Amino acid sequence: MTATFEMIQESMKFIASKTDCKPEYGIILGTGLGRLADAIKADCVIPYEQIPHFPVSTVETHAGKLIFGELAGKKVMAMQGRFHYYEGYSMQQIVFPIRVMKFLSVKTLIVSNACGGINPNFHPGTIMAITDHINLLGDNPLIGPNDNRIGPRFPDMSEPYSKRLLELVHKVALKNGIRLESGVYASMSGPSLETRSEYRMLKIIGADVIGMSTVPEVIAAVHAGLEVLGLSVVTDSCLPDALEPADIKKIIAVADKAEPVLVKLIQKVLEAL
């Protein structure tokens, strides 16, 4: 972990040479949701490959850029593209940017993702505020030696998603006429999509949606003392008795269609903070 802390410092030093922006809010833009970046009044845009120790996203829909600037009057740091376990990255690599955020002055993390709907009431295009999660990745970014400079050995996970921010996002959604559901996000490794039996299992254990990301970043954020708001866009229905072959192009299209609503919601939340 000493190497990790030193790596964080090297990344920070490079970023500081490019911008003097001190972001208070971090944003992770998920699959098909990267165009929120267009709404940011950018002070600096840095491709991941230029930043020491940053992984490089291999997913086609993830631009792979770190954006510093202003959104809704707040100083933000946005990841336009994230890293996934199925890309072959370690948990430490996946959450490295979150740890950099902590030491760059970020206090609040807003994380978004595209996901499959297990709850039959969540149709494609539904936006869901994450109230809790289930880690089915078979790994955890905190495994290994702990560095107290980054966070405590045993972080409490009784409230990984801030109740304060959940109450706020629902008030904002209601005020702006945005339909917003609440539910539990489960994460599995992918990249293969789930079987009918796996979807049945997920429903039984209490998941409302299923995805391949978010959980590692949230664990690392809680470990680092950040307040977290999670938002999911349901891109397809995963009902085991009415399951159809996945159409990735259609999934991306649903995310694209829902994106303007999500952008508005995040902007209004930032304004209200």
N, C-alpha and C positions, 0 to 999 in steps of 0.2 A: 504493500500500500504506500510505502514511502516513494516508490517509483511513480505511482499514480499521482500523488500530491505534487511531486516535482514536475510531472507531465502537465498537470493543470496549470501550474505557474508558468510553464513555457508557452502554453496556448494563450493564457491571459496576456503575457508580455507581447506576443505577436499581435493579438487583437488590439491592445492598447496602442500599438504603433500605427494602427489604421484608423482608430476612432477614439474620441474621448467621451463618447456616450456612456452614461451610467444608467443602464436599464433597471427599472424596478419590476417589470413584468416580463416573463418569458412565455413564448407561445410556440407550440409544436403543431405544425400543419400536416395533417395526415393525407392518405390517398385521395386524390381528386379534389383536395381542399387547399392546394397551394396558392391559389390566386388571391387569398387574403393579403398576400404580400403586396399586391398592387395598391391596396388601400393605405399602406404604410408610407409615410413621408420619410423616405430613406435618407439616412445620414451616411451610411456605409453598407456595402454589400460584399461579402467575402465568400468565395467558393470554398466548400469544405476541404478540397484537396490542397488548398494553400495553408490551412491552419495546422500547425504541428500537432500530431497525435490524433487528429480527427479521422474517423472512418469516412469512407466515401460511399454514398448511397448507390446501390446497383439496381434499384427499382425504376422502371421507365418513367413513372408518373411523379417521381420525386426529384425536384430540381437540384437539390444539394447545395443550398446557399444559406449563409447566416446573414440575417438582415438586422441592422441597427437603425432605429429612427423613432418616429413619433406616430402614434395611432390614438385617435380620440383624445388628444391632449396629454397622453401618457408616454413616457419613455419605455420603449419595448425592444426586446431582442427576440427575433423570430427564426425558428428553424424551418426553412422551406424544404421539407423532406426529412425523414427520420431513418433510423436503422432498425432492422428486424433480425430476430434470432435465426430465421430461415435463410438469411443471406450468408450465414456462416460466421457471423460476428459473435464474440464472447459477450456475456452480460456486461462485463466491465467496459467493453467498447461501446455497447449500446447506450449506456447511461453516462458515458464520459461527458457529453455536452451539458447534461443537467448539473454535473458537479462544477463545470466551468461557469455555468449560470450563477450558481451560489456565490462563487468568489468574484463575480462581476457585479454584485450588488442586487441581483434578482431576489425578490421576496415572495412573489406569487407566480405560479405556473398554470397556464391555461393549455390543456392538451386536447387535441381533437383527433378523431379517427373515423374511418369508414368501417362498417361492421355488418354482419348478417343478423337478421331479426329472428329470434326464437319465440319471443312473446307474440302470439297471433294477432294482438292488437296493434303491433308496430309494423305498419306497412312501409314499403320502400319510400324513402324521402322523409321519414320521421326523424326528428332530432330528439335525442335523449340525453338528459343530464345524468351522469354516472353517480350513483349513490354509494356504490361499493364494487369490489371486484373479486374474482376468483382466479387464482394463479394456477393454471394447468400447463405451464411451460416446462415443468420439471426442473427448473433452475431458479436462482435468485441472485440478483446483482450484489448482495451483501455477503455472500459466501466467501470465506477466506479471512485473512487478517483484517482487523478493523483499524482505521485511522481516525482518532477522536477529533482531528482537525476538520474532518469532513462530516462526521456525525457519530451518534452513539452506537455501541455494540448491538443493543437490542431496542430498536426504535418501536414505539407503540403504533399499532395499525388499527386502533379502534375507530379512527375517523380519518382515513386517508384522503377523502374528498371533503373539503371544508363545508360544514353545515351553514356557516355564514354566507359563503359564496353560492351554495345551492339555493338558499332562500332568496338571495339577491337575483340570481339568474332567472328564477321563476317569476319574481316581481317584474323584472325587465321584460320578460317574454309576454306576460299578461298585458303590460302597459302598451306594448308595441304590436299586439295582435299576432304573436308568433306561437304556434302550437308547440309545446315542449313537454315531453314525457320524462319520467324518471325510471331508473332501473339499474340492474346489476350487469356489469360487463365481465365476461369470461375471456381469457386469453389462452389459445393453444398455439403450438409452434408453427403450424403450416409447413411448407407452402401448399400442401394438398388440402383441399377443403374437407369438411367433416362428413362422415357417413351418416346414414339415417339413424343408426343406433347411437352414435355419438351425440347427435342432436337431441334424441330422446333423453340421454343421460344428462345433458346440459340443462334441459328443462326441469328434470327431476331435482337437480341440485340447486336450482334457483336462479339460473342465468336468464336474463332477458335478451341479451345479444352476445355474439361471439366474434372475436377478432384475433389478430396476430401481433398485436403491439400493446403499447400504453402501460401495461402493468409494470414492466421493469422500470420505465421512466418515473412512474408514480412512486414506486418503492424507494428509488434513489432520491426523489424530491422530498419525500417524508423524512428520510434519513438525514437529508441536508437541512431540514427545518423550513421547507417552503410550504406555503399554503396552496392547495391544488383545486382547480376546477376542471372537470372532465366532461367533454361533449362528444357524443357519437352521432354519426349519420347512418341510419339504416339504409343499406343499398340493395338488399335482396331478402326475400323471405326464406327461412330455413325450417320449414315445417315438415317433419319426417314423413307424414302421410300424404303430403302433396308436393314432394320434392321434385324439382326440375333441374336438369344440368345447368351448371353455372355458366353465365355468359359474361366474361370479364369486361368486354366493351360496354355491355348494358349496365354493369355495376358502376363503372367509371362515369357513364352518362348520368346515372341517378345522382351520384355524388356531385357532379358538375351542376346539375339542376338545383340541388339543395344548397349549394355553396353560397349564393347571394344572401339567403336567409341566415345562414350561420355567420357570415361576415357581419351582417347587421346586428345580430345578437351579441357577438363578441365586442363590437364597437360600442354598443349601448351599455354593456356590462362595464367596460373600461371607463366610459363616461361617468357611470354611477359610482365607481370606486373612489 
